[in-house]
Every structure is written in C-alpha cells, then in structure tokens.
C-alpha cells in the first residue's frame, strides 16, 4: 500500500511523467473545420482533475474512451485532449488540479466550437477529503451544494478576538457567524437534486472497493461518538462538497468550514467532502448555461473519499495529513469507476425514456446571484428577478471599499 505522505507527492510525480512522456497533438485545420461543421454532442461528459482519476476509465470493458482524442485549444498544457468513445456518446477531460486550472480548462471546453453540449450530462468525478461525521474512506458522495468555503477574510488563529471561533470571516462581514455582505457570485452553487437522487440510486448498486489499511485506520474514529459514520464501511451518501485551493487538515479548520457550509446555504448544506475544483468548474458550466450552451440541470457532482479532513482523538493534525497510512486513496480511485460506471450506464440505458428530455429540477439550481432565474433558497436573494438584492454602500472602511461596483464586487443586505 502507498503511504499517505507518498500520496501527497504523487501529483508532482504524475506531472513529471506527463511533461516528459506526453506529446501534445495538434488538430489539423481540416479536422478542426470538420468538427465545427459537425460538432461532437456527447450524452455524458466525465470531468476528472488529475491522472489517477482519469486513468481509472481507460481499459475498462464497457467502452473505450481513447477511441477518439481531440485537442482543444485552451485546455491544460499537461492534458490538452478530450477523449471520447467511437460513437461520441461518452467523453472525458482532465482539468488539472486547483480552482484556476479547473476554471481555465472548463471555460475553454464549454465555449469550444468543437462540441455541442446542449443535451450533455456532466459527471464531475474525483476524490476528496471527507468529514467523519458524515461518511468514511472509500465512500461515494453526491452533492447538492458546492461551497467555496475559503472565499473569506482570514486572520491567523493566534490573533483572533476571544469571541471568534475561527480566523475565517465571511467577506464584508465582521464576525464568523455573519452572512457575507460582499458577494462575488461563486460562493455557492446548487445542482439538480432530482438528478442527484437518480445518480445515488444508480451508484448504490455498485460493490465498492475497500482496503485493510482503510478498515484499520477508520476504526480509530469509533472512539468519538460524533464520528460514527467515519468508523463504518464505505457507502453511497448524498452530502455536499467544500471547495478550497488550500489543502487543509485539522479539527478546527474542518469545523470552521462546516459552519461556513451551513451559513452560506442558509442551514441546508451538509459539509461532507473537501476538494479544490468544483466551484470553478460549475462557474464555467453556469456561464455556458447563461449563453444556452450547457444545461445546468444536467450536472452531477460525485466525490469519493480518499482521506479524513481531521484526525481522530489523540492524533495530531500533522500526522493525519503527512504521515498516516489512511488506506483510502486506492479505494477512492477505484470507486470513481465502480460507482461512476453505474451512473454512466444508467443514463445511457434510460436515455430515450428519461434523460433525453432532461430530469425536471424540483429545487432551485444555479448560483448565488440567481443568474439562471428562479428563486434562490440560499443567500440574500436573486439579483435578476423580482426579488432584487439591494446594493449597500457603507461609510465604514472595508465595506466601503469592497462594495463599489467598479470593482465588480457587490455588498448586500
């Protein structure tokens, strides 16, 4: 088994392999013109973030994702191609890790003339840290909300006031418990729960992978009553994902972002998994939806749990992050395929009866601004319908600076 510390280094190792061994292919003008005349219209598009997540889909018996390889301008220089099956029903991209890579790749892909995404379902499929209060190593999670938890003010915890529970304070606000008064628009995304529930049903038929190391490590969490879910075996769970470029570990930070998730979603979000890309990818897809290129009601956010976001009782946070052999990485990678293929097959097999026409969303879908219409069930209210948010200008320091429209930031009451 690979150690947790080695796992943390593997991203660098894979990047080294990619740079030295992969030669980007260039699309010939003729091929580019043909694709623009007859754009590829996938039924399902798999979005992975780094090679282990992407590689798990190659060489599988169900289909060959490497049948067609299309170079798309604007994708990562490390992963410049989209891979598709011969019939072009299923495609895949690897975005690169972190918010900037995901946003850049997904924006280039969304607005590429090589594809027609009007009927495409998106399966964001990656690994993540996990909250032991909700799920455990190897679990497969499906989100309703993606919350950009680190989009806040930050104070060093050694310098916070005595009445603060954390050094993170929502932007434009003056305490950790106050709703953000300065909204950027990417703080929260909500996806189609009816579609999410169908995906949960498909994935629940999968026999998930586990490891002896994961079994041994998760047993340590049984001593804390609140971590009962973390001490159990892997399963399929409907719960939400936090996005942060910072790869954090520890009880205090995890509880702070758990509170952020509840606060930003008006109490309805369940902080469950931790990742680095989802809000970035969703923003690109939302901008596509605003321009009638993508359908935001056709997005599934699936994360499998590779490591705990906090230590068990008596373990140091540094041990949890750097040294512990949690044993969750390999099952999490394998479960992307084992659960994800059930979702892919479910959509394809029921395409004509259910998925071609779309799955009607019974909840609000979109961003915190209400960019796609409807009434938001989180945040201060939509900017674009009959419940407008009031622009606030304060005479006090930071709110005065951050609420000016010329900075493209809005403060709300």
N, C-alpha and C positions, 0 to 999 in steps of 0.2 A: 504494500500500500504506500502511496505517496504521502509524505508528511504535509501538514498544513503550511509550514514555512516554505516548503518547496512549491506548493500550490501558488503562494503569493508571488513567487518568482517566475512562474511558468509563462505569464503574459509576456515577459521580456524574452523568454526563450522562444516562444512561438513567433514573436515579431522578428527575431533574428532569423528564424527559419524562413519566414515569409519573404523577407527582404533578399536573402541570399539565393533562395531556390525558386521563387516565383517570378516569372517574366510576364509583365502586363501585356495583354494582347490588345491590339488596336482594331477598331472597327473600320473596315474599308468603306469608302464613300458609297459604293453600290449597295453594300449590306445595310448601311445606315439609311439610305433612301428607301430601300425596300421595307425596312421596319417602320419608317414613318408613314409609308403608304398603307401598310397592313400592321398596325401596332399589335404587340403581344397583349392578350387580355387574360391574365391568369384568373382562375377561380379562387386560388389560395396563394398568398404570398407569405412565406416564413421569414421572419426578421430575427437574425441572431447577432450577437455582439462581438464574439471573438472565436477563433478557430475551433476549440473543443466543442462549442455549441453548434457550430456549423457542420463540423465533420461527422457528427453523430447521424446526420441524414444521408450520408454517402454510403453506397454499397449495401443499401437495405433491399429487402425483397419486394417491397411494394411498388417502388418506382425508382427511376434513375434521374436524380437531379442534375447530373453532369452531362446530360444529353445535349443540352444547348447552353452555351456560355456567351453572354452578351456583355461587352464592355460598354459601360455607361459613363459618359463624361460627368465629373463631379463626385464620383464615389471615392472611397478611401484609396490612396495610392497602394496600400497594402492589400486591399481586397477590391480590385477595380471592376469585378464582373458580377453580374446577376446570373444565377444558374437556374435552368428550367428543365422540366421534363420534355420529352419529344413532342407531346401533344400540347405543351404550353399551359396545361391546367394548373400546375404547381410550380412556383418559382421561389427563389431564396436569395437573400442578400446578407452579407456580414458587414455591419456598420463600422466596426471599431469601437473600442470602449470609451466611456465617458460621454457627457452631455454634448460637448462640441462635436465630437466625431459622429455621434448619432444624429444630431441635428443637421450637420452638413450632408451626410450620406442620404438621409431620408428626404431632405429637401430636394437634392439633385434627382433622386429617384422619382419622387412624387410628380415633379414637373417635367420629367423626361418625355419627349415625344415618341420614344420607342415603345411606350406601353399605354394601354387603355385600362384604367383602374376603376371604372365606374361600377363594376359588379364584383370587384375583388374583395375577398375576406383577408384580413391581416392577422397573422398569428405571431405576436411578439413572444419569442420562446428563448428564455435564458435562465441562468442560475442566479441565486440571490442569497443574501444572509436571511436569517429567519428569527422571529420572535418566539421564544419557547413558551410564551403564554398562549400561543395560537396554533403553532404547528411545529414540526420537527425536521431533522435532517432527512433528506430524500423526499419530503412531501412535495406535492404538485399544487400550486396555488393559482387561482384565477381572480383577478382584481375587478372591482367596480370603479375604484378611485386610484389614480396615481397622484401622489402629493409631493411637491418639490419642497421637502422639509428644510433644506439648508438655505433657502432663499429668505434670509432673515438678517437682522443685525446680530453681531456676535461679540461678546465680551469674554475675555479669559475668565474661567470659572473662579480663579483666585481673586478676581477683582469685582465680583458681582455684589450688589447690596444684600443685606442679610435676609430680606424678604423675597429674594429671587430664588427660584428652584433650579435655574439653569442660566447659562450665559447667552442663550438664544432668545431674541425678542423679535416678534413679527415687525416687518418694516413699516415705518410710520407710527409705530406704537411705542408705549413707554413701560410695558411690563410683559412678561412671557405669556400671560393669560389674556391679553387684549387682542382682538381680531386685527389682522393687518390693516392699517389705514392707507398704505401705499401699495397699490395692486399693479403688478406687471402683466398679468394675464396667463402666466404659465403655472401658477401655484397649484391648481387642482384641475384635473381632467376626470370626467365621468364617462364611462363607456356603457354599452347596451347590456343591462342585466339579464334580459331575456336570452340574448345570445350567450352571455356568460354562463347562464344556468344550463343551456344546451351543451356547452363545452364541458362543463363539470360532469354532466351525465355521460357524455362520450368517454371522457378520461377515466371515469370511475370504473369502467370495465377493464382497465389495464391492470396487469400484475406488475407492481412496482419493484424496482431493484432496491436492495439494501446491502449493507456490509457489516461484518462482525465488528469492525472498528467503530462504525456509527452506533451500533447497538450498545457497545461498551461505553462510549462517550456520552450518549444521551441518557444512560442510566444515572449519571451523576446529577441530573436535573430533577430526579424524583424526590430529592430531599426538600425541595421547595414546593409547597402546595400550589402556588400560582403557576408553576412550570409543568403542570401535569401533562399538557399536550406535548411539550418538548421531550418528555420521557417515554412517550408512546412510539409505536412504529409509524412509518410514513403512510400518508393517505392523501386524498384529494380534498382541498379546502377552498372555500370561497372567502377571500380576505384581500386586503389592499396592499399596495406597494408604495414604498417611500423612495424618492429619487434624490440622490446626493452625490456630487463628484467626490466628496470626502469619504474615504473608506474607513468608517469608524468602528470602534468596539468599546463596550462597557455598559454597565447598567445605567449610569447617569445619563449618558447621551441617548441611549435607546429609549429610556423613559421620557426624556425631553421630546424626542421626535414622535413618540407615541402620543404625547399630549398635543403636539403640533398637528398630527393627523386628525385627531378628534376636533381640535379647534377649527382648522381650515375647512372641515367638511360639516361643520355645524353639528358635531356629535355623532354622525352616522358612519364615519370611516373606521375601519379596523386595521390598525398598524400591524403588519404581518411580515412582509418581506422588504429587504433593502437592496436597492440596485442603483446604477449610475446613469441610466439612459432613457427611461420610459417617458418622462415628461417631454424630453427633447424630441423623441420620435413622434409622440402624439401631437405636439405642436405642428410639426411638418405635415402630418396627415390632416390635421384640422384646417390648416391653410389650404391644403388641397380641396377639402370639402367646401370651404368658402367659395372656391372657384369651380365647383362642380366637377372636380377631377377624381376625388375619392368620396367614399360613403363612410362617414364617421360611425354609423350604426353597425358597421361590419368589422369591428376591431375586437380582438381577443388578446388580453394581456396575461400570459402564462409565465410564471416563475417557479423554478424548482429550487429547493432549499439545500445549499451546499455547506453552510456553516452557521453557527449561532451568532446573533448580534451582540451577545453579552455572556459573561462567564457564569458558571454555576456557583453556588455558595461556597466560598472558601478559595476559589480560583482567581488569580489575578487577571485583569483585562488584557495585559500584555501576553500572558500565557495563552489565553483564548485566541488571540489574534495571530501571534507569531509562531508559537511552538506546539500547541496541542494538535495531536493527530485526531481530528474530529471524525474522519472517515466518511464525510458526506459528499465530497467532491465527485467522486466517480459515480455513486448512485444518482446524484443530481443530474449529471450529464446524461447518463443512460435513461433517466426518467423523462428527460425532454423528448426523446424519441418514443419511449414506451407509451407515455400519455399523449404526446403530440400527434402521433400517427393515428390514434383513435379519433382525435378531433378532425384531422385531415380527411380520414376515410368517412367519417360521419357526414361531413359537409358534402363530399363528392357523391356519396351514395344517395343522399337526400336532396341533391341539387334541384332536380325538376319539381319535387313536391314541396320543398320548404325554402331552400336557400337562394334559388334564382331570384325570387321576388323580394327577398330580404326578410329579416326577422324583425317584426314591429317592436320598437322600443317602448316599454311602458313607463320608463323613468326618463328624467332629463338626461340628455347626452351633450357633451361639448366641454367648453372651457368655463372659467370663472366669469368671463365677460358676457356669456350668452351669445357668442358670435354666430351660432347656427340657429338662433331663435329658440323659442320655448322659455320656460320659467326655471331659473336655476334653483336647485334645492340646497345650495351651499353658497357661501359668500354673501356679499352685500346686495345682490340683485343684478339683473341684466342691464347692460348699457344700451341695448339695441331694441328693446320692446317698450311696452307702455309702463314699465316699472323702472324708469331710468335711475341710475346712480347719480348722486349729487356730487359734483366736484367741490372739494374742500380746499380752501386756502387758509392756512394758519399763519399767525404772526410769530409763531414760536419756531425758532431755529430750524431744526431738521425737517419738520413738516412743511415749513415754508419753502425750503429748497427742493424737497422731493415731490411736491405736488404741482410744480409748474408744467403745463402741457408741452412746452418746448423741449423738455427732457424726456418726452414720451412716457412719463410716469403719471399715474393718477392716484389721488388720495380720496377716500370715500368715507361717507358717513351713512 
